[in-house]
Amino acid sequence: PLLHNLSFSVASGDRICIVGPNGRGKTTLCKLLAGSLQPQSGTITKSLGVEIGYFEQTNISSLNPNATIEDEIALSDPDANRQKARNICGSLLFEGDDALKSISVLSGGEKSRVLLGKILIKPINLLLLDEPSNHLDMEACDALLAAIDSFEGAVIMVTHNELLLRAIAQRLIIFQNNTITLFEGDYDSFLERIGW
């Protein structure tokens, strides 16, 4: 088993980052929390009213190459109006006519931003992000930070990006030395008190 003896709760507005070496179970933890994997033992309890948006790091192939950015984002929530979709496009650096670009001409980083937009347009209150900054340049990382900052729900994010860790993390789930530890504090406090 990749995960054992891990117990934590997530409150509204929490900002939790999951850190550690590759191949230790960080993505598996995200999939368990999202409900796309079932635990072999133990339980995951989701409170009533919790709506999860899950960004998988390898999911850009699910985008429709013939759709525009705005259409792809708008189709994720039929109840949302076009203006909301356009606002999300702008917040993710697809401003003006850039929102009308076809998915087929986008880079990997731009496609990742579209995936984030598809999640952010939905009425969710728990955002699970698995390596969302892969393929993003500094400007796109700034847009991601702004989007997370304005998100009112809880965020759980897997990242190696120290900029994101320092800006977002209020608590950490640390995969280190074949153990999983919950650390109550930000990334700099972790480095000072425990470190790698």
ZISULKA-V787121 format. One record per backbone hydrogen bond with DSSP energy under -1.0 kcal/mol. CO is the residue of the C=O (numbers start at 1). NH is the residue of the N-H. Records with the same first field share a line. If there is no record, write none. Layout:
CO = NH + NH
This chain:
11 = 14
14 = 155
15 = 170 + 171
16 = 157
17 = 173
18 = 159
19 = 175
25 = 29
26 = 30
27 = 31
28 = 32
29 = 33
30 = 34
31 = 36 + 37
47 = 50
51 = 125 + 126
53 = 128
55 = 130
56 = 59
59 = 62
60 = 63
64 = 67
65 = 104
67 = 103
68 = 72
69 = 73
70 = 74
71 = 75
73 = 76
74 = 77
77 = 80
81 = 85
82 = 86
83 = 87
84 = 88
85 = 89
86 = 90
87 = 91
88 = 92
89 = 94
90 = 93
95 = 98
96 = 99
97 = 100
98 = 101
99 = 70
101 = 69
102 = 105
103 = 106
107 = 111
108 = 112
109 = 113
110 = 114
111 = 115
112 = 116
113 = 117
114 = 118
115 = 119
116 = 120
117 = 121
119 = 122
122 = 124
125 = 154
126 = 53
127 = 156
128 = 55
129 = 158
131 = 134
133 = 136
137 = 141
138 = 142
139 = 143
140 = 144
141 = 145
142 = 146
143 = 147
144 = 148
145 = 149
146 = 150
154 = 127
155 = 16
156 = 129
157 = 18
158 = 131
161 = 165
162 = 166
163 = 167
164 = 168
165 = 169
171 = 17
172 = 183
173 = 19
174 = 181
176 = 179
179 = 176
181 = 174
183 = 172 + 185
186 = 190
187 = 191
188 = 192
189 = 193
190 = 194 + 195
